[in-house]
Amino acid sequence: MLNQQTPPTMQKTSVIAPANAGTVGPRRIFVASDDRELAGELKVQLSYFGYDVSVFHTLADFLLSIQAVPDVVVLMDTTLREDNLTGLGVMKVIQQGRTTPLPVIFFSADNTVAARLEAVRAGSIAYLSKPVNIGNLIDKLEAMTSALTTDPYRVMIVDDSAALAAYHAAILEQAGMTVRAVNDPLKAAEALLEFTPDLILIDIYMPECSGMELAKVIRQYDAFVSIPIVFLSIEGNLDTQLFAMGLGGDDFLTKPIQPEHLVSSVTSRIRRSLMLRSFMVRDSLTGLLNHTTIKDQLDGEVARTIRQKKPLSFAMIDIDNFKHVNDTYGHPVGDRVIKSVSRLLKQRLRASDLIGRYGGEQFAVVLVDADRVAAMKVLDTIRNNFSLLRHVADEEEFSVTFSCGIADIAQFPVANKLCDAADLALYKAKHAGGNQVAQADDPSAG
């Protein structure tokens, strides 16, 4: 029996950390350019997305500051020159003295392969043509400075051997995961509902309830139909392993298992599961929750906040004159405008708020613990910032605005009524000329 085994001595091992174990990168930006108008515009545009931007018009000032602030992203104009120094040359010298290359994006009017090659040799991660498309620039910055997810992977271990469960838990926790160990399989369902793991590790041979039986029970819960189940056992018979997986398992790992193998197997399974789950609940263009999911989330949040007697607001957002953008500049440019709205919403709203793409150029936002006054203040700031963004298409700059309607559960305590009220408020904002935020009319006033 597994509970009679003695786990290996726990040693400090070099394991593969999951992708989401990292931290959010720097949001500090150094812009180096002798074009004062361009540098100033970049600073203003980037500030709308929450970046802390410093501008340098000489290489001497840039070099002095870069030594004191190593955790920074550099935007370097290739035309910047000073005596015998060039921006490209300075970056080559800086990169040679670093163990970790400094992230640098070059921008230039020279779009030749030769110029791009020099930038690569200076350590560039991107090369943007002038005039700089702020949407493309933000995409590059977000890829560098944003972690894949803020939460560690969650793993539940079901094993009647407390010693082995603790050993495997320690390995996974060392790799940055959050682990819950359950030694009584009959208590696994209750722990599942409470812990909501990303993956379950189950021992096959346990008294009272085998791992295979437990897997069949777990699959009867709608919420856990697709959760990865990995069997972990001394069972070496291939037929038994295949039979176990046929009962609801996704993988079979044989004990004893090397720490690196355990972490790698668990990580890859969770990554694939989260990716597939994301395809089902998220919009492919923006990464926001899709229409069905945001509606379901609204239902749940309304029920929760009413139960807890807390405030909640719901907002509908629609890009003004979006058909004109598509007709004038093309659908790829229209997609970039949609992504700009989604990016601003994700950066300016709290992690607890829920954001969805409702359809086309329309978005939905659930602001938890916020009444309509607080919601109006934050969304009107986002609206104003978005209206000041400069978009580029075929070297032509243009701006876009959006309208917003807000309702809260103090006036509309039912999810579908709340949604309808926000939609009517959005129509009111549109009818009044757009580029504004409107609150739903008080139903008791009529």
C-alpha positions in Angstrom: 0.0 0.0 0.0 1.2 3.5 -0.7 0.7 4.7 2.8 3.4 2.3 3.8 6.0 3.9 1.6 8.6 6.3 2.8 9.0 9.4 0.7 12.5 10.3 -0.5 14.5 12.8 1.5 13.4 16.3 0.5 16.3 18.1 -1.2 16.6 21.5 -2.8 16.1 20.8 -6.4 16.3 22.8 -9.6 12.8 22.6 -10.9 11.0 24.3 -13.8 8.8 27.1 -12.5 5.4 27.6 -14.2 5.1 30.4 -16.6 2.9 32.4 -14.3 5.3 32.4 -11.4 7.0 35.6 -12.7 6.3 39.1 -11.6 5.1 42.1 -13.6 7.9 43.8 -15.4 9.0 47.4 -15.3 6.5 50.1 -16.4 9.2 52.8 -16.4 10.0 54.1 -19.9 13.0 56.2 -21.1 12.4 58.0 -24.4 15.6 59.2 -26.1 15.0 61.5 -29.1 16.1 64.9 -30.3 12.7 65.4 -31.9 11.0 67.2 -29.0 7.6 67.1 -30.5 7.7 63.4 -31.2 9.2 62.6 -27.7 6.6 64.8 -26.0 3.7 63.1 -27.9 5.0 59.6 -27.0 5.2 60.6 -23.3 1.6 61.9 -23.3 0.2 58.9 -25.2 2.1 56.3 -23.1 1.0 58.1 -19.9 -2.7 57.3 -20.8 -1.8 53.6 -20.5 -0.2 54.0 -17.0 3.5 54.1 -18.0 6.0 56.4 -16.2 7.9 58.1 -19.0 11.1 60.2 -18.8 12.3 62.0 -22.0 15.9 62.7 -22.9 17.0 65.0 -25.8 20.7 64.3 -25.4 22.7 61.1 -25.1 24.7 62.6 -22.1 21.5 63.0 -20.0 20.3 59.6 -21.1 23.6 57.9 -20.1 23.6 59.6 -16.7 20.1 58.5 -15.9 20.3 54.9 -17.2 23.1 54.1 -14.8 20.8 55.0 -11.8 17.6 53.3 -13.1 18.5 49.8 -14.5 14.9 48.4 -14.5 13.6 50.3 -17.5 12.5 49.9 -21.2 14.3 52.2 -23.7 12.7 53.8 -26.7 15.6 55.1 -28.8 15.4 57.3 -31.8 18.1 56.2 -34.3 18.6 59.8 -35.4 19.8 60.9 -32.0 23.5 61.9 -32.3 25.9 63.8 -30.1 29.6 64.4 -31.1 30.9 61.0 -32.1 28.1 59.1 -30.3 24.9 57.7 -31.8 21.9 56.2 -30.1 22.7 52.8 -31.8 26.3 53.0 -30.7 25.4 53.9 -27.1 23.0 51.0 -26.8 25.7 48.6 -28.1 28.1 49.7 -25.4 25.3 49.5 -22.7 24.4 46.0 -23.8 27.9 44.7 -23.7 28.3 45.6 -20.0 25.1 43.8 -18.9 24.5 40.2 -18.1 20.8 40.7 -18.9 20.1 42.7 -22.0 18.3 46.0 -21.6 14.9 45.9 -23.4 15.2 48.5 -26.2 12.8 49.5 -29.0 14.2 51.6 -31.8 12.1 53.9 -34.0 13.3 55.4 -37.2 12.3 56.9 -40.6 14.9 54.4 -42.1 13.0 51.2 -42.9 15.8 49.4 -44.7 17.1 46.0 -43.8 20.6 47.4 -43.1 19.1 49.8 -40.5 17.1 47.1 -38.9 20.2 44.9 -38.8 22.2 47.5 -36.9 19.3 47.8 -34.4 19.3 44.0 -33.9 23.1 44.2 -33.2 22.3 46.9 -30.6 20.0 44.5 -28.8 16.6 45.7 -30.1 13.5 43.7 -29.4 11.4 45.7 -31.8 11.9 48.3 -34.6 9.1 50.8 -35.4 8.8 53.1 -38.4 8.0 56.8 -38.0 5.4 58.0 -37.5 5.2 55.7 -34.5 1.9 53.8 -34.3 1.0 54.0 -30.6 -1.1 50.8 -30.8 1.8 48.8 -32.2 4.2 50.3 -29.6 1.8 49.4 -26.7 1.5 45.9 -28.0 5.3 45.5 -27.8 5.5 47.0 -24.4 2.7 44.9 -23.0 4.4 41.8 -24.2 7.4 42.7 -22.2 6.0 44.2 -19.1 2.9 42.1 -18.4 3.0 38.6 -16.7 0.9 35.9 -18.3 -1.3 35.7 -15.2 -1.1 37.1 -11.7 -2.2 33.9 -9.9 0.0 30.8 -9.2 -1.2 27.4 -10.4 -3.5 25.6 -8.0 -3.0 21.8 -7.5 -5.0 19.5 -5.2 -3.3 16.2 -4.1 -5.5 13.3 -2.9 -3.4 10.6 -1.3 -4.0 8.6 1.9 -0.3 8.8 2.7 0.2 12.1 4.5 3.9 11.8 4.2 3.9 11.3 0.4 1.2 14.0 -0.1 3.4 16.5 1.9 6.5 15.5 -0.1 4.8 16.1 -3.5 3.2 19.3 -2.2 6.6 20.6 -1.1 8.0 20.0 -4.6 5.1 21.8 -6.3 5.1 24.7 -3.8 8.9 25.1 -4.4 8.0 25.7 -8.1 5.6 28.5 -7.1 2.3 26.6 -7.1 -0.4 26.7 -4.4 -1.2 23.2 -3.2 -4.0 21.6 -1.1 -3.4 18.1 0.2 -6.4 15.8 1.1 -5.7 12.5 2.8 -9.3 11.3 3.0 -10.7 10.7 -0.5 -14.3 10.9 0.8 -13.6 14.6 1.7 -12.2 15.4 -1.8 -15.4 16.7 -3.3 -15.9 19.2 -0.5 -12.3 20.3 -0.8 -12.7 20.7 -4.6 -15.6 23.0 -4.3 -13.8 25.1 -1.7 -10.3 25.1 -3.3 -11.2 25.1 -7.1 -7.9 23.7 -8.3 -6.4 23.9 -11.8 -5.4 20.2 -11.6 -5.9 17.2 -9.4 -3.2 14.6 -8.5 -4.8 11.4 -7.3 -3.3 8.2 -5.9 -4.9 5.1 -7.4 -4.8 2.7 -4.4 -6.6 4.2 -1.4 -8.8 2.5 1.2 -12.6 3.1 1.2 -12.4 4.8 -2.3 -9.9 4.1 -5.0 -8.5 6.9 -7.2 -10.3 5.5 -10.2 -13.6 5.6 -8.4 -12.9 9.1 -7.1 -12.1 10.3 -10.7 -15.6 9.0 -11.8 -17.2 10.9 -9.0 -15.4 14.1 -9.8 -16.5 13.9 -13.4 -20.1 13.9 -12.3 -19.7 17.5 -11.1 -20.4 19.9 -14.0 -17.9 22.4 -12.7 -15.1 19.8 -12.9 -15.9 17.9 -16.1 -12.8 19.4 -17.9 -10.4 19.8 -15.0 -7.2 17.8 -15.6 -6.9 14.6 -13.4 -3.5 13.0 -13.1 -3.0 9.6 -11.4 0.1 9.2 -9.4 0.8 5.6 -8.3 3.4 2.8 -8.1 1.2 0.9 -10.6 3.5 0.0 -13.5 1.1 -2.2 -15.5 0.3 -0.4 -18.7 -3.2 -2.0 -19.1 -4.1 -0.8 -15.6 -2.8 2.7 -16.4 -4.8 2.9 -19.6 -7.9 1.6 -17.9 -7.5 4.3 -15.2 -7.3 7.0 -17.7 -10.3 5.7 -19.5 -12.3 6.3 -16.3 -11.6 10.1 -16.4 -7.9 10.6 -16.0 -5.7 12.7 -18.3 -2.3 11.3 -17.4 -0.5 8.7 -15.4 2.7 9.2 -13.4 4.6 6.4 -11.8 6.1 6.7 -8.3 8.8 7.4 -7.4 8.9 10.4 -9.7 11.7 12.9 -10.1 10.8 16.4 -8.8 11.6 18.0 -12.2 9.4 15.4 -14.0 6.5 16.1 -11.6 6.7 19.9 -12.0 7.1 19.7 -15.8 4.1 17.3 -16.2 1.8 19.2 -13.9 2.8 22.6 -15.5 2.3 21.4 -19.1 -1.1 19.9 -18.2 -2.3 23.1 -16.5 -1.1 25.3 -19.3 -3.0 23.3 -21.9 -6.1 23.2 -19.8 -6.0 27.0 -19.1 -5.4 27.7 -22.8 -8.4 25.6 -23.8 -10.5 27.1 -21.1 -9.5 30.6 -22.3 -10.6 29.8 -25.8 -14.1 28.9 -24.5 -14.6 32.0 -22.3 -12.5 34.8 -23.9 -12.7 36.9 -27.0 -9.9 36.0 -29.4 -9.1 39.6 -30.5 -8.9 41.3 -27.1 -8.5 38.6 -24.6 -11.5 39.9 -22.7 -14.4 37.7 -21.5 -16.8 36.9 -24.3 -20.5 37.8 -24.4 -21.8 34.7 -22.8 -19.2 34.6 -20.0 -19.6 38.3 -19.0 -23.4 37.8 -18.8 -22.9 34.7 -16.6 -20.4 36.6 -14.4 -22.9 39.5 -14.1 -25.6 37.1 -12.9 -23.2 35.7 -10.2 -21.9 39.0 -9.1 -25.4 40.5 -8.7 -26.5 37.6 -6.6 -23.3 37.8 -4.4 -23.4 41.6 -3.9 -27.1 41.6 -3.0 -26.5 38.8 -0.5 -23.6 40.7 1.0 -25.4 44.1 0.7 -22.6 45.7 -1.2 -22.7 48.1 -4.2 -22.2 47.1 -7.8 -22.4 48.9 -11.1 -22.7 47.7 -14.6 -21.5 49.7 -17.7 -22.0 49.3 -21.4 -19.4 51.0 -23.7 -19.7 51.6 -27.4 -17.1 53.1 -29.8 -18.5 56.2 -31.5 -18.8 56.1 -35.3 -16.9 52.9 -35.6 -18.4 52.1 -39.0 -16.7 55.2 -40.3 -13.3 54.0 -38.9 -13.7 50.6 -40.7 -14.9 52.2 -43.9 -12.2 54.9 -44.0 -9.1 53.0 -42.7 -10.0 49.3 -43.0 -10.9 46.5 -40.6 -7.3 45.8 -39.4 -7.1 49.4 -38.2 -10.6 49.0 -36.6 -9.3 46.0 -34.8 -6.4 48.0 -33.4 -8.9 50.6 -32.1 -10.9 47.9 -30.4 -7.8 46.5 -28.8 -6.9 50.1 -27.6 -10.2 50.3 -25.7 -9.8 46.9 -24.2 -6.2 47.7 -23.2 -7.2 50.9 -21.4 -10.0 49.2 -19.6 -7.7 46.4 -18.4 -5.0 48.8 -17.2 -7.2 51.4 -15.5 -9.8 49.1 -13.9 -9.1 47.0 -10.8 -8.3 43.3 -11.0 -11.6 42.5 -9.2 -13.6 44.2 -12.0 -14.9 42.1 -14.9 -14.5 43.3 -18.5 -16.0 41.7 -21.5 -16.3 42.3 -25.2 -20.1 42.3 -25.6 -19.9 42.2 -29.4 -18.4 44.1 -32.3 -17.3 47.5 -30.9 -19.3 47.2 -27.7 -17.9 46.3 -24.2 -19.4 45.5 -20.8 -17.9 46.2 -17.4 -18.9 44.9 -14.0 -17.5 47.2 -11.3 -17.7 45.4 -8.0 -18.0 47.3 -4.7 -18.7 50.5 -6.7 -21.8 52.6 -6.9 -22.8 54.5 -10.0 -21.0 57.7 -8.8 -17.7 56.0 -8.3 -18.2 54.0 -11.6 -19.0 57.2 -13.5 -15.8 58.9 -12.2 -13.4 56.2 -13.3 -15.1 55.4 -16.6 -15.3 59.1 -17.5 -11.5 59.4 -16.9 -10.9 56.4 -19.2 -13.3 57.9 -21.8 -11.3 61.2 -21.7 -8.0 59.4 -22.0 -9.2 57.3 -24.9 -10.4 60.4 -26.8 -6.9 61.9 -26.6 -5.1 58.8 -28.0 -3.7 59.2 -31.5 -4.2 56.3 -33.9 -2.2 56.0 -37.1 -3.2 54.5 -40.5 -1.1 55.0 -43.6 0.8 57.8 -41.9 -2.5 59.6 -41.2 -3.3 60.3 -37.5 -6.9 60.3 -36.2 -8.7 60.1 -32.9 -11.7 58.1 -31.8 -14.2 58.4 -28.9 -16.6 56.1 -27.0 -19.9 56.5 -25.2 -20.9 54.8 -21.9 -24.0 54.0 -20.0 -24.0 53.0 -16.3 -26.6 51.5 -14.0 -26.2 50.0 -10.4 -28.0 47.4 -8.3 -29.3 50.0 -5.8 -31.8 50.9 -8.5 -31.9 47.7 -10.6 -31.4 44.7 -8.3 -32.0 42.1 -11.0 -29.2 41.2 -13.5 -31.2 41.5 -16.7 -32.9 44.7 -15.6 -29.4 46.1 -14.7 -28.2 45.2 -18.2 -31.2 46.7 -19.9 -30.8 49.9 -17.9 -27.1 50.3 -18.7 -28.0 49.8 -22.4 -30.6 52.5 -22.3 -28.2 54.8 -20.6 -25.7 54.1 -23.4 -28.3 55.0 -25.9 -29.0 58.2 -24.0 -25.2 59.1 -24.2 -25.1 58.3 -27.9 -28.3 60.3 -28.6 -26.8 63.3 -26.8 -23.8 63.4 -29.2 -21.5 60.7 -28.0 -18.1 60.9 -26.2 -19.8 61.0 -22.8 -20.9 58.8 -19.9 -24.6 58.7 -18.9 -26.3 57.2 -15.9 -29.5 55.2 -16.1 -32.7 57.0 -15.2 -34.0 56.3 -11.7 -36.9 53.9 -12.2 -38.7 55.3 -9.1 -38.8 58.8 -10.6 -41.2 57.9 -13.3 
